[in-house]
Structures are given as structure tokens and as C-alpha cells.
């Protein structure tokens, strides 16, 4: 499956969505680019670039689990 990113004029946006909605979800999936989507995409791109540039810091599985446990405990206590 391919992904295509389009910038669409407001005047044809509804027509284009109408056309795309005629396809099944197996054929075409409309992915809205919300601000959260763009923020996450930028974050992940930066993380990948750090890995590719050799600047990423990796941690052992045990340390990752400990960090996650601490985050969960912190959020549980605030509920």
C-alpha cells in the first residue's frame, strides 16, 4: 500500500473526500493530519535521525521497565 500526502484547496476538499469515500477502507484509508499527528511524526523523525546519526542513547530492558514502573506509580498516585 502507498501513502500520498496532498495539499488541497478548500474549494475542492469536500469533493475530493466524497470521491475517496466511495472506495472501501481496504482500498483507501483517509488519515487526517491533526496537530497531534504532525507533532508525533516530527518527534519520531527526530528520534530516527538521532539513531541514524549515532547520537541516540540506548538503555537496557531492565532500566526501561524500571522507568515505566515509576511512571505508572506516579500516575496511579495522582488518580
mmCIF file of the N, C-alpha and C atoms, coordinates in Angstrom:
data_MODEL
# 
_entry.id   MODEL 
# 
loop_
_atom_site.group_PDB 
_atom_site.id 
_atom_site.type_symbol 
_atom_site.label_atom_id 
_atom_site.label_alt_id 
_atom_site.label_comp_id 
_atom_site.label_asym_id 
_atom_site.label_entity_id 
_atom_site.label_seq_id 
_atom_site.pdbx_PDB_ins_code 
_atom_site.Cartn_x 
_atom_site.Cartn_y 
_atom_site.Cartn_z 
_atom_site.occupancy 
_atom_site.B_iso_or_equiv 
_atom_site.pdbx_formal_charge 
_atom_site.auth_seq_id 
_atom_site.auth_comp_id 
_atom_site.auth_asym_id 
_atom_site.auth_atom_id 
_atom_site.pdbx_PDB_model_num 
ATOM 1   N N  . UNK A 1 1  ? 0.852   -1.176 0.000  1.00 0.00 ? 1  UNK A N  1 
ATOM 2   C CA . UNK A 1 1  ? 0.000   0.000  0.000  1.00 0.00 ? 1  UNK A CA 1 
ATOM 3   C C  . UNK A 1 1  ? 0.894   1.234  0.000  1.00 0.00 ? 1  UNK A C  1 
ATOM 4   N N  . UNK A 1 2  ? 0.470   2.278  -0.664 1.00 0.00 ? 2  UNK A N  1 
ATOM 5   C CA . UNK A 1 2  ? 1.215   3.529  -0.756 1.00 0.00 ? 2  UNK A CA 1 
ATOM 6   C C  . UNK A 1 2  ? 0.529   4.602  0.080  1.00 0.00 ? 2  UNK A C  1 
ATOM 7   N N  . UNK A 1 3  ? 1.302   5.592  0.484  1.00 0.00 ? 3  UNK A N  1 
ATOM 8   C CA . UNK A 1 3  ? 0.755   6.754  1.181  1.00 0.00 ? 3  UNK A CA 1 
ATOM 9   C C  . UNK A 1 3  ? 1.028   7.987  0.339  1.00 0.00 ? 3  UNK A C  1 
ATOM 10  N N  . UNK A 1 4  ? -0.003  8.793  0.144  1.00 0.00 ? 4  UNK A N  1 
ATOM 11  C CA . UNK A 1 4  ? 0.111   10.014 -0.646 1.00 0.00 ? 4  UNK A CA 1 
ATOM 12  C C  . UNK A 1 4  ? -0.306  11.176 0.233  1.00 0.00 ? 4  UNK A C  1 
ATOM 13  N N  . UNK A 1 5  ? 0.483   12.221 0.239  1.00 0.00 ? 5  UNK A N  1 
ATOM 14  C CA . UNK A 1 5  ? 0.154   13.420 1.011  1.00 0.00 ? 5  UNK A CA 1 
ATOM 15  C C  . UNK A 1 5  ? -0.196  14.531 0.028  1.00 0.00 ? 5  UNK A C  1 
ATOM 16  N N  . UNK A 1 6  ? -1.365  15.129 0.212  1.00 0.00 ? 6  UNK A N  1 
ATOM 17  C CA . UNK A 1 6  ? -1.849  16.156 -0.702 1.00 0.00 ? 6  UNK A CA 1 
ATOM 18  C C  . UNK A 1 6  ? -2.145  17.454 0.041  1.00 0.00 ? 6  UNK A C  1 
ATOM 19  N N  . UNK A 1 7  ? -1.911  18.562 -0.598 1.00 0.00 ? 7  UNK A N  1 
ATOM 20  C CA . UNK A 1 7  ? -2.378  19.852 -0.108 1.00 0.00 ? 7  UNK A CA 1 
ATOM 21  C C  . UNK A 1 7  ? -3.526  20.226 -1.033 1.00 0.00 ? 7  UNK A C  1 
ATOM 22  N N  . UNK A 1 8  ? -4.738  20.372 -0.465 1.00 0.00 ? 8  UNK A N  1 
ATOM 23  C CA . UNK A 1 8  ? -5.947  20.528 -1.269 1.00 0.00 ? 8  UNK A CA 1 
ATOM 24  C C  . UNK A 1 8  ? -6.599  21.877 -0.969 1.00 0.00 ? 8  UNK A C  1 
ATOM 25  N N  . UNK A 1 9  ? -6.978  22.577 -2.020 1.00 0.00 ? 9  UNK A N  1 
ATOM 26  C CA . UNK A 1 9  ? -7.691  23.847 -1.901 1.00 0.00 ? 9  UNK A CA 1 
ATOM 27  C C  . UNK A 1 9  ? -9.022  23.623 -1.196 1.00 0.00 ? 9  UNK A C  1 
ATOM 28  N N  . UNK A 1 10 ? -9.418  24.571 -0.341 1.00 0.00 ? 10 UNK A N  1 
ATOM 29  C CA . UNK A 1 10 ? -10.678 24.443 0.400  1.00 0.00 ? 10 UNK A CA 1 
ATOM 30  C C  . UNK A 1 10 ? -11.878 24.220 -0.519 1.00 0.00 ? 10 UNK A C  1 
ATOM 31  N N  . UNK A 1 11 ? -11.830 24.779 -1.716 1.00 0.00 ? 11 UNK A N  1 
ATOM 32  C CA . UNK A 1 11 ? -12.954 24.679 -2.636 1.00 0.00 ? 11 UNK A CA 1 
ATOM 33  C C  . UNK A 1 11 ? -13.192 23.277 -3.175 1.00 0.00 ? 11 UNK A C  1 
ATOM 34  N N  . UNK A 1 12 ? -12.164 22.441 -3.209 1.00 0.00 ? 12 UNK A N  1 
ATOM 35  C CA . UNK A 1 12 ? -12.320 21.088 -3.751 1.00 0.00 ? 12 UNK A CA 1 
ATOM 36  C C  . UNK A 1 12 ? -12.176 20.010 -2.676 1.00 0.00 ? 12 UNK A C  1 
ATOM 37  N N  . UNK A 1 13 ? -11.899 20.414 -1.451 1.00 0.00 ? 13 UNK A N  1 
ATOM 38  C CA . UNK A 1 13 ? -11.664 19.457 -0.368 1.00 0.00 ? 13 UNK A CA 1 
ATOM 39  C C  . UNK A 1 13 ? -12.846 18.500 -0.188 1.00 0.00 ? 13 UNK A C  1 
ATOM 40  N N  . UNK A 1 14 ? -14.063 19.042 -0.060 1.00 0.00 ? 14 UNK A N  1 
ATOM 41  C CA . UNK A 1 14 ? -15.246 18.193 0.138  1.00 0.00 ? 14 UNK A CA 1 
ATOM 42  C C  . UNK A 1 14 ? -15.478 17.259 -1.046 1.00 0.00 ? 14 UNK A C  1 
ATOM 43  N N  . UNK A 1 15 ? -15.242 17.747 -2.253 1.00 0.00 ? 15 UNK A N  1 
ATOM 44  C CA . UNK A 1 15 ? -15.422 16.910 -3.447 1.00 0.00 ? 15 UNK A CA 1 
ATOM 45  C C  . UNK A 1 15 ? -14.415 15.761 -3.454 1.00 0.00 ? 15 UNK A C  1 
ATOM 46  N N  . UNK A 1 16 ? -13.174 16.073 -3.085 1.00 0.00 ? 16 UNK A N  1 
ATOM 47  C CA . UNK A 1 16 ? -12.147 15.040 -3.064 1.00 0.00 ? 16 UNK A CA 1 
ATOM 48  C C  . UNK A 1 16 ? -12.467 13.983 -2.003 1.00 0.00 ? 16 UNK A C  1 
ATOM 49  N N  . UNK A 1 17 ? -12.891 14.420 -0.812 1.00 0.00 ? 17 UNK A N  1 
ATOM 50  C CA . UNK A 1 17 ? -13.254 13.467 0.225  1.00 0.00 ? 17 UNK A CA 1 
ATOM 51  C C  . UNK A 1 17 ? -14.459 12.624 -0.201 1.00 0.00 ? 17 UNK A C  1 
ATOM 52  N N  . UNK A 1 18 ? -15.402 13.238 -0.899 1.00 0.00 ? 18 UNK A N  1 
ATOM 53  C CA . UNK A 1 18 ? -16.550 12.489 -1.417 1.00 0.00 ? 18 UNK A CA 1 
ATOM 54  C C  . UNK A 1 18 ? -16.114 11.403 -2.377 1.00 0.00 ? 18 UNK A C  1 
ATOM 55  N N  . UNK A 1 19 ? -15.183 11.742 -3.255 1.00 0.00 ? 19 UNK A N  1 
ATOM 56  C CA . UNK A 1 19 ? -14.664 10.763 -4.213 1.00 0.00 ? 19 UNK A CA 1 
ATOM 57  C C  . UNK A 1 19 ? -13.925 9.635  -3.490 1.00 0.00 ? 19 UNK A C  1 
ATOM 58  N N  . UNK A 1 20 ? -13.067 9.997  -2.549 1.00 0.00 ? 20 UNK A N  1 
ATOM 59  C CA . UNK A 1 20 ? -12.287 8.983  -1.834 1.00 0.00 ? 20 UNK A CA 1 
ATOM 60  C C  . UNK A 1 20 ? -13.160 8.088  -0.958 1.00 0.00 ? 20 UNK A C  1 
ATOM 61  N N  . UNK A 1 21 ? -14.252 8.627  -0.454 1.00 0.00 ? 21 UNK A N  1 
ATOM 62  C CA . UNK A 1 21 ? -15.120 7.846  0.422  1.00 0.00 ? 21 UNK A CA 1 
ATOM 63  C C  . UNK A 1 21 ? -15.875 6.750  -0.339 1.00 0.00 ? 21 UNK A C  1 
ATOM 64  N N  . UNK A 1 22 ? -15.865 6.801  -1.665 1.00 0.00 ? 22 UNK A N  1 
ATOM 65  C CA . UNK A 1 22 ? -16.514 5.780  -2.474 1.00 0.00 ? 22 UNK A CA 1 
ATOM 66  C C  . UNK A 1 22 ? -15.723 4.464  -2.474 1.00 0.00 ? 22 UNK A C  1 
ATOM 67  N N  . UNK A 1 23 ? -14.442 4.541  -2.091 1.00 0.00 ? 23 UNK A N  1 
ATOM 68  C CA . UNK A 1 23 ? -13.608 3.341  -2.001 1.00 0.00 ? 23 UNK A CA 1 
ATOM 69  C C  . UNK A 1 23 ? -13.796 2.692  -0.635 1.00 0.00 ? 23 UNK A C  1 
ATOM 70  N N  . UNK A 1 24 ? -13.571 1.395  -0.561 1.00 0.00 ? 24 UNK A N  1 
ATOM 71  C CA . UNK A 1 24 ? -13.654 0.699  0.727  1.00 0.00 ? 24 UNK A CA 1 
ATOM 72  C C  . UNK A 1 24 ? -12.407 1.030  1.551  1.00 0.00 ? 24 UNK A C  1 
ATOM 73  N N  . UNK A 1 25 ? -12.488 0.764  2.867  1.00 0.00 ? 25 UNK A N  1 
ATOM 74  C CA . UNK A 1 25 ? -11.332 1.025  3.743  1.00 0.00 ? 25 UNK A CA 1 
ATOM 75  C C  . UNK A 1 25 ? -10.139 0.162  3.369  1.00 0.00 ? 25 UNK A C  1 
ATOM 76  N N  . UNK A 1 26 ? -10.393 -0.984 2.750  1.00 0.00 ? 26 UNK A N  1 
ATOM 77  C CA . UNK A 1 26 ? -9.297  -1.845 2.306  1.00 0.00 ? 26 UNK A CA 1 
ATOM 78  C C  . UNK A 1 26 ? -8.559  -1.231 1.113  1.00 0.00 ? 26 UNK A C  1 
ATOM 79  N N  . UNK A 1 27 ? -9.264  -0.385 0.360  1.00 0.00 ? 27 UNK A N  1 
ATOM 80  C CA . UNK A 1 27 ? -8.664  0.228  -0.823 1.00 0.00 ? 27 UNK A CA 1 
ATOM 81  C C  . UNK A 1 27 ? -8.023  1.581  -0.502 1.00 0.00 ? 27 UNK A C  1 
ATOM 82  N N  . UNK A 1 28 ? -8.731  2.426  0.248  1.00 0.00 ? 28 UNK A N  1 
ATOM 83  C CA . UNK A 1 28 ? -8.248  3.772  0.569  1.00 0.00 ? 28 UNK A CA 1 
ATOM 84  C C  . UNK A 1 28 ? -8.618  4.097  2.004  1.00 0.00 ? 28 UNK A C  1 
ATOM 85  N N  . UNK A 1 29 ? -7.630  4.506  2.774  1.00 0.00 ? 29 UNK A N  1 
ATOM 86  C CA . UNK A 1 29 ? -7.887  4.949  4.144  1.00 0.00 ? 29 UNK A CA 1 
ATOM 87  C C  . UNK A 1 29 ? -7.514  6.425  4.239  1.00 0.00 ? 29 UNK A C  1 
ATOM 88  N N  . UNK A 1 30 ? -8.426  7.236  4.729  1.00 0.00 ? 30 UNK A N  1 
ATOM 89  C CA . UNK A 1 30 ? -8.172  8.667  4.880  1.00 0.00 ? 30 UNK A CA 1 
ATOM 90  C C  . UNK A 1 30 ? -7.559  8.884  6.258  1.00 0.00 ? 30 UNK A C  1 
ATOM 91  N N  . UNK A 1 31 ? -6.352  9.416  6.273  1.00 0.00 ? 31 UNK A N  1 
ATOM 92  C CA . UNK A 1 31 ? -5.632  9.674  7.524  1.00 0.00 ? 31 UNK A CA 1 
ATOM 93  C C  . UNK A 1 31 ? -5.570  11.186 7.706  1.00 0.00 ? 31 UNK A C  1 
ATOM 94  N N  . UNK A 1 32 ? -6.276  11.680 8.701  1.00 0.00 ? 32 UNK A N  1 
ATOM 95  C CA . UNK A 1 32 ? -6.275  13.118 8.964  1.00 0.00 ? 32 UNK A CA 1 
ATOM 96  C C  . UNK A 1 32 ? -4.989  13.512 9.671  1.00 0.00 ? 32 UNK A C  1 
ATOM 97  N N  . UNK A 1 33 ? -4.422  14.615 9.247  1.00 0.00 ? 33 UNK A N  1 
ATOM 98  C CA . UNK A 1 33 ? -3.199  15.108 9.866  1.00 0.00 ? 33 UNK A CA 1 
ATOM 99  C C  . UNK A 1 33 ? -3.558  16.145 10.924 1.00 0.00 ? 33 UNK A C  1 
ATOM 100 N N  . UNK A 1 34 ? -3.909  15.672 12.099 1.00 0.00 ? 34 UNK A N  1 
ATOM 101 C CA . UNK A 1 34 ? -4.196  16.568 13.206 1.00 0.00 ? 34 UNK A CA 1 
ATOM 102 C C  . UNK A 1 34 ? -2.883  17.135 13.737 1.00 0.00 ? 34 UNK A C  1 
ATOM 103 N N  . UNK A 1 35 ? -2.971  18.111 14.616 1.00 0.00 ? 35 UNK A N  1 
ATOM 104 C CA . UNK A 1 35 ? -1.752  18.680 15.186 1.00 0.00 ? 35 UNK A CA 1 
ATOM 105 C C  . UNK A 1 35 ? -0.991  17.620 15.978 1.00 0.00 ? 35 UNK A C  1 
ATOM 106 N N  . UNK A 1 36 ? -1.720  16.704 16.643 1.00 0.00 ? 36 UNK A N  1 
ATOM 107 C CA . UNK A 1 36 ? -1.057  15.621 17.369 1.00 0.00 ? 36 UNK A CA 1 
ATOM 108 C C  . UNK A 1 36 ? -0.320  14.687 16.411 1.00 0.00 ? 36 UNK A C  1 
ATOM 109 N N  . UNK A 1 37 ? -0.943  14.391 15.279 1.00 0.00 ? 37 UNK A N  1 
ATOM 110 C CA . UNK A 1 37 ? -0.316  13.533 14.269 1.00 0.00 ? 37 UNK A CA 1 
ATOM 111 C C  . UNK A 1 37 ? 0.995   14.152 13.801 1.00 0.00 ? 37 UNK A C  1 
ATOM 112 N N  . UNK A 1 38 ? 0.956   15.435 13.464 1.00 0.00 ? 38 UNK A N  1 
ATOM 113 C CA . UNK A 1 38 ? 2.149   16.123 12.961 1.00 0.00 ? 38 UNK A CA 1 
ATOM 114 C C  . UNK A 1 38 ? 3.218   16.192 14.053 1.00 0.00 ? 38 UNK A C  1 
ATOM 115 N N  . UNK A 1 39 ? 2.805   16.463 15.298 1.00 0.00 ? 39 UNK A N  1 
ATOM 116 C CA . UNK A 1 39 ? 3.752   16.536 16.410 1.00 0.00 ? 39 UNK A CA 1 
ATOM 117 C C  . UNK A 1 39 ? 4.431   15.177 16.623 1.00 0.00 ? 39 UNK A C  1 
ATOM 118 N N  . UNK A 1 40 ? 3.641   14.108 16.606 1.00 0.00 ? 40 UNK A N  1 
ATOM 119 C CA . UNK A 1 40 ? 4.204   12.764 16.772 1.00 0.00 ? 40 UNK A CA 1 
ATOM 120 C C  . UNK A 1 40 ? 5.112   12.385 15.609 1.00 0.00 ? 40 UNK A C  1 
ATOM 121 N N  . UNK A 1 41 ? 4.702   12.767 14.409 1.00 0.00 ? 41 UNK A N  1 
ATOM 122 C CA . UNK A 1 41 ? 5.506   12.465 13.232 1.00 0.00 ? 41 UNK A CA 1 
ATOM 123 C C  . UNK A 1 41 ? 6.866   13.170 13.318 1.00 0.00 ? 41 UNK A C  1 
ATOM 124 N N  . UNK A 1 42 ? 6.864   14.426 13.736 1.00 0.00 ? 42 UNK A N  1 
ATOM 125 C CA . UNK A 1 42 ? 8.118   15.174 13.876 1.00 0.00 ? 42 UNK A CA 1 
ATOM 126 C C  . UNK A 1 42 ? 9.003   14.571 14.971 1.00 0.00 ? 42 UNK A C  1 
ATOM 127 N N  . UNK A 1 43 ? 8.380   14.196 16.086 1.00 0.00 ? 43 UNK A N  1 
ATOM 128 C CA . UNK A 1 43 ? 9.128   13.582 17.189 1.00 0.00 ? 43 UNK A CA 1 
ATOM 129 C C  . UNK A 1 43 ? 9.800   12.286 16.727 1.00 0.00 ? 43 UNK A C  1 
ATOM 130 N N  . UNK A 1 44 ? 9.038   11.426 16.063 1.00 0.00 ? 44 UNK A N  1 
ATOM 131 C CA . UNK A 1 44 ? 9.590   10.154 15.616 1.00 0.00 ? 44 UNK A CA 1 
ATOM 132 C C  . UNK A 1 44 ? 10.670  10.340 14.560 1.00 0.00 ? 44 UNK A C  1 
ATOM 133 N N  . UNK A 1 45 ? 10.503  11.328 13.713 1.00 0.00 ? 45 UNK A N  1 
ATOM 134 C CA . UNK A 1 45 ? 11.519  11.628 12.707 1.00 0.00 ? 45 UNK A CA 1 
ATOM 135 C C  . UNK A 1 45 ? 12.821  12.070 13.378 1.00 0.00 ? 45 UNK A C  1 
ATOM 136 N N  . UNK A 1 46 ? 12.701  12.918 14.403 1.00 0.00 ? 46 UNK A N  1 
ATOM 137 C CA . UNK A 1 46 ? 13.889  13.363 15.148 1.00 0.00 ? 46 UNK A CA 1 
ATOM 138 C C  . UNK A 1 46 ? 14.574  12.189 15.841 1.00 0.00 ? 46 UNK A C  1 
ATOM 139 N N  . UNK A 1 47 ? 13.766  11.295 16.438 1.00 0.00 ? 47 UNK A N  1 
ATOM 140 C CA . UNK A 1 47 ? 14.327  10.117 17.107 1.00 0.00 ? 47 UNK A CA 1 
ATOM 141 C C  . UNK A 1 47 ? 15.073  9.229  16.110 1.00 0.00 ? 47 UNK A C  1 
ATOM 142 N N  . UNK A 1 48 ? 14.483  9.008  14.943 1.00 0.00 ? 48 UNK A N  1 
ATOM 143 C CA . UNK A 1 48 ? 15.130  8.192  13.918 1.00 0.00 ? 48 UNK A CA 1 
ATOM 144 C C  . UNK A 1 48 ? 16.440  8.828  13.463 1.00 0.00 ? 48 UNK A C  1 
ATOM 145 N N  . UNK A 1 49 ? 16.428  10.143 13.286 1.00 0.00 ? 49 UNK A N  1 
ATOM 146 C CA . UNK A 1 49 ? 17.658  10.831 12.867 1.00 0.00 ? 49 UNK A CA 1 
ATOM 147 C C  . UNK A 1 49 ? 18.758  10.691 13.908 1.00 0.00 ? 49 UNK A C  1 
ATOM 148 N N  . UNK A 1 50 ? 18.405  10.735 15.198 1.00 0.00 ? 50 UNK A N  1 
ATOM 149 C CA . UNK A 1 50 ? 19.405  10.524 16.245 1.00 0.00 ? 50 UNK A CA 1 
ATOM 150 C C  . UNK A 1 50 ? 20.020  9.131  16.146 1.00 0.00 ? 50 UNK A C  1 
ATOM 151 N N  . UNK A 1 51 ? 19.189  8.147  15.873 1.00 0.00 ? 51 UNK A N  1 
ATOM 152 C CA . UNK A 1 51 ? 19.691  6.775  15.729 1.00 0.00 ? 51 UNK A CA 1 
ATOM 153 C C  . UNK A 1 51 ? 20.620  6.676  14.523 1.00 0.00 ? 51 UNK A C  1 
ATOM 154 N N  . UNK A 1 52 ? 20.175  7.207  13.401 1.00 0.00 ? 52 UNK A N  1 
ATOM 155 C CA . UNK A 1 52 ? 20.963  7.131  12.170 1.00 0.00 ? 52 UNK A CA 1 
ATOM 156 C C  . UNK A 1 52 ? 22.271  7.899  12.275 1.00 0.00 ? 52 UNK A C  1 
ATOM 157 N N  . UNK A 1 53 ? 22.271  9.002  13.038 1.00 0.00 ? 53 UNK A N  1 
ATOM 158 C CA . UNK A 1 53 ? 23.476  9.817  13.212 1.00 0.00 ? 53 UNK A CA 1 
ATOM 159 C C  . UNK A 1 53 ? 24.404  9.268  14.296 1.00 0.00 ? 53 UNK A C  1 
ATOM 160 N N  . UNK A 1 54 ? 23.972  8.199  14.969 1.00 0.00 ? 54 UNK A N  1 
ATOM 161 C CA . UNK A 1 54 ? 24.791  7.615  16.020 1.00 0.00 ? 54 UNK A CA 1 
ATOM 162 C C  . UNK A 1 54 ? 24.764  8.408  17.322 1.00 0.00 ? 54 UNK A C  1 
ATOM 163 N N  . UNK A 1 55 ? 23.781  9.287  17.497 1.00 0.00 ? 55 UNK A N  1 
ATOM 164 C CA . UNK A 1 55 ? 23.699  10.133 18.689 1.00 0.00 ? 55 UNK A CA 1 
ATOM 165 C C  . UNK A 1 55 ? 22.694  9.606  19.714 1.00 0.00 ? 55 UNK A C  1 
ATOM 166 N N  . UNK A 1 56 ? 22.002  8.529  19.394 1.00 0.00 ? 56 UNK A N  1 
ATOM 167 C CA . UNK A 1 56 ? 20.972  8.001  20.287 1.00 0.00 ? 56 UNK A CA 1 
ATOM 168 C C  . UNK A 1 56 ? 21.609  7.310  21.487 1.00 0.00 ? 56 UNK A C  1 
ATOM 169 N N  . UNK A 1 57 ? 20.930  7.414  22.623 1.00 0.00 ? 57 UNK A N  1 
ATOM 170 C CA . UNK A 1 57 ? 21.373  6.724  23.835 1.00 0.00 ? 57 UNK A CA 1 
ATOM 171 C C  . UNK A 1 57 ? 20.406  5.586  24.097 1.00 0.00 ? 57 UNK A C  1 
ATOM 172 N N  . UNK A 1 58 ? 20.921  4.380  24.140 1.00 0.00 ? 58 UNK A N  1 
ATOM 173 C CA . UNK A 1 58 ? 20.100  3.192  24.344 1.00 0.00 ? 58 UNK A CA 1 
ATOM 174 C C  . UNK A 1 58 ? 20.212  2.750  25.794 1.00 0.00 ? 58 UNK A C  1 
ATOM 175 N N  . UNK A 1 59 ? 19.143  2.134  26.314 1.00 0.00 ? 59 UNK A N  1 
ATOM 176 C CA . UNK A 1 59 ? 19.153  1.638  27.681 1.00 0.00 ? 59 UNK A CA 1 
ATOM 177 C C  . UNK A 1 59 ? 18.811  0.154  27.677 1.00 0.00 ? 59 UNK A C  1 
ATOM 178 N N  . UNK A 1 60 ? 19.200  -0.514 28.761 1.00 0.00 ? 60 UNK A N  1 
ATOM 179 C CA . UNK A 1 60 ? 18.900  -1.932 28.909 1.00 0.00 ? 60 UNK A CA 1 
ATOM 180 C C  . UNK A 1 60 ? 17.417  -2.111 29.205 1.00 0.00 ? 60 UNK A C  1 
ATOM 181 N N  . UNK A 1 61 ? 16.909  -3.289 28.938 1.00 0.00 ? 61 UNK A N  1 
ATOM 182 C CA . UNK A 1 61 ? 15.499  -3.601 29.149 1.00 0.00 ? 61 UNK A CA 1 
ATOM 183 C C  . UNK A 1 61 ? 15.092  -3.393 30.604 1.00 0.00 ? 61 UNK A C  1 
ATOM 184 N N  . UNK A 1 62 ? 15.960  -3.785 31.535 1.00 0.00 ? 62 UNK A N  1 
ATOM 185 C CA . UNK A 1 62 ? 15.648  -3.652 32.960 1.00 0.00 ? 62 UNK A CA 1 
ATOM 186 C C  . UNK A 1 62 ? 15.449  -2.182 33.337 1.00 0.00 ? 62 UNK A C  1 
ATOM 187 N N  . UNK A 1 63 ? 16.298  -1.309 32.815 1.00 0.00 ? 63 UNK A N  1 
ATOM 188 C CA . UNK A 1 63 ? 16.172  0.115  33.102 1.00 0.00 ? 63 UNK A CA 1 
ATOM 189 C C  . UNK A 1 63 ? 14.886  0.675  32.506 1.00 0.00 ? 63 UNK A C  1 
ATOM 190 N N  . UNK A 1 64 ? 14.529  0.230  31.311 1.00 0.00 ? 64 UNK A N  1 
ATOM 191 C CA . UNK A 1 64 ? 13.293  0.683  30.673 1.00 0.00 ? 64 UNK A CA 1 
ATOM 192 C C  . UNK A 1 64 ? 12.079  0.260  31.493 1.00 0.00 ? 64 UNK A C  1 
ATOM 193 N N  . UNK A 1 65 ? 12.097  -0.984 31.978 1.00 0.00 ? 65 UNK A N  1 
ATOM 194 C CA . UNK A 1 65 ? 10.983  -1.473 32.799 1.00 0.00 ? 65 UNK A CA 1 
ATOM 195 C C  . UNK A 1 65 ? 10.879  -0.689 34.102 1.00 0.00 ? 65 UNK A C  1 
ATOM 196 N N  . UNK A 1 66 ? 12.008  -0.382 34.724 1.00 0.00 ? 66 UNK A N  1 
ATOM 197 C CA . UNK A 1 66 ? 12.016  0.393  35.958 1.00 0.00 ? 66 UNK A CA 1 
ATOM 198 C C  . UNK A 1 66 ? 11.443  1.794  35.726 1.00 0.00 ? 66 UNK A C  1 
ATOM 199 N N  . UNK A 1 67 ? 11.850  2.413  34.633 1.00 0.00 ? 67 UNK A N  1 
ATOM 200 C CA . UNK A 1 67 ? 11.324  3.746  34.301 1.00 0.00 ? 67 UNK A CA 1 
ATOM 201 C C  . UNK A 1 67 ? 9.809   3.692  34.097 1.00 0.00 ? 67 UNK A C  1 
ATOM 202 N N  . UNK A 1 68 ? 9.333   2.687  33.375 1.00 0.00 ? 68 UNK A N  1 
ATOM 203 C CA . UNK A 1 68 ? 7.898   2.557  33.133 1.00 0.00 ? 68 UNK A CA 1 
ATOM 204 C C  . UNK A 1 68 ? 7.132   2.321  34.433 1.00 0.00 ? 68 UNK A C  1 
ATOM 205 N N  . UNK A 1 69 ? 7.686   1.486  35.308 1.00 0.00 ? 69 UNK A N  1 
ATOM 206 C CA . UNK A 1 69 ? 7.042   1.240  36.595 1.00 0.00 ? 69 UNK A CA 1 
ATOM 207 C C  . UNK A 1 69 ? 6.927   2.529  37.399 1.00 0.00 ? 69 UNK A C  1 
ATOM 208 N N  . UNK A 1 70 ? 7.974   3.335  37.400 1.00 0.00 ? 70 UNK A N  1 
ATOM 209 C CA . UNK A 1 70 ? 7.949   4.608  38.124 1.00 0.00 ? 70 UNK A CA 1 
ATOM 210 C C  . UNK A 1 70 ? 6.912   5.566  37.538 1.00 0.00 ? 70 UNK A C  1 
ATOM 211 N N  . UNK A 1 71 ? 6.799   5.596  36.220 1.00 0.00 ? 71 UNK A N  1 
ATOM 212 C CA . UNK A 1 71 ? 5.802   6.457  35.567 1.00 0.00 ? 71 UNK A CA 1 
ATOM 213 C C  . UNK A 1 71 ? 4.396   5.999  35.937 1.00 0.00 ? 71 UNK A C  1 
ATOM 214 N N  . UNK A 1 72 ? 4.171   4.686  35.922 1.00 0.00 ? 72 UNK A N  1 
ATOM 215 C CA . UNK A 1 72 ? 2.854   4.148  36.265 1.00 0.00 ? 72 UNK A CA 1 
ATOM 216 C C  . UNK A 1 72 ? 2.508   4.473  37.714 1.00 0.00 ? 72 UNK A C  1 
ATOM 217 N N  . UNK A 1 73 ? 3.456   4.275  38.634 1.00 0.00 ? 73 UNK A N  1 
ATOM 218 C CA . UNK A 1 73 ? 3.234   4.582  40.047 1.00 0.00 ? 73 UNK A CA 1 
ATOM 219 C C  . UNK A 1 73 ? 2.905   6.067  40.238 1.00 0.00 ? 73 UNK A C  1 
ATOM 220 N N  . UNK A 1 74 ? 3.612   6.913  39.520 1.00 0.00 ? 74 UNK A N  1 
ATOM 221 C CA . UNK A 1 74 ? 3.395   8.356  39.624 1.00 0.00 ? 74 UNK A CA 1 
ATOM 222 C C  . UNK A 1 74 ? 1.967   8.710  39.197 1.00 0.00 ? 74 UNK A C  1 
ATOM 223 N N  . UNK A 1 75 ? 1.502   8.110  38.119 1.00 0.00 ? 75 UNK A N  1 
ATOM 224 C CA . UNK A 1 75 ? 0.163   8.410  37.603 1.00 0.00 ? 75 UNK A CA 1 
ATOM 225 C C  . UNK A 1 75 ? -0.930  7.756  38.451 1.00 0.00 ? 75 UNK A C  1 
ATOM 226 N N  . UNK A 1 76 ? -0.643  6.605  39.032 1.00 0.00 ? 76 UNK A N  1 
ATOM 227 C CA . UNK A 1 76 ? -1.612  5.951  39.901 1.00 0.00 ? 76 UNK A CA 1 
ATOM 228 C C  . UNK A 1 76 ? -1.845  6.766  41.165 1.00 0.00 ? 76 UNK A C  1 
ATOM 229 N N  . UNK A 1 77 ? -0.804  7.361  41.672 1.00 0.00 ? 77 UNK A N  1 
ATOM 230 C CA . UNK A 1 77 ? -0.947  8.147  42.895 1.00 0.00 ? 77 UNK A CA 1 
ATOM 231 C C  . UNK A 1 77 ? -1.681  9.459  42.662 1.00 0.00 ? 77 UNK A C  1 
ATOM 232 N N  . UNK A 1 78 ? -1.727  9.902  41.434 1.00 0.00 ? 78 UNK A N  1 
ATOM 233 C CA . UNK A 1 78 ? -2.429  11.163 41.144 1.00 0.00 ? 78 UNK A CA 1 
ATOM 234 C C  . UNK A 1 78 ? -3.890  10.947 40.798 1.00 0.00 ? 78 UNK A C  1 
ATOM 235 N N  . UNK A 1 79 ? -4.327  9.688  40.737 1.00 0.00 ? 79 UNK A N  1 
ATOM 236 C CA . UNK A 1 79 ? -5.737  9.381  40.415 1.00 0.00 ? 79 UNK A CA 1 
ATOM 237 C C  . UNK A 1 79 ? -6.588  9.366  41.657 1.00 0.00 ? 79 UNK A C  1 
# 
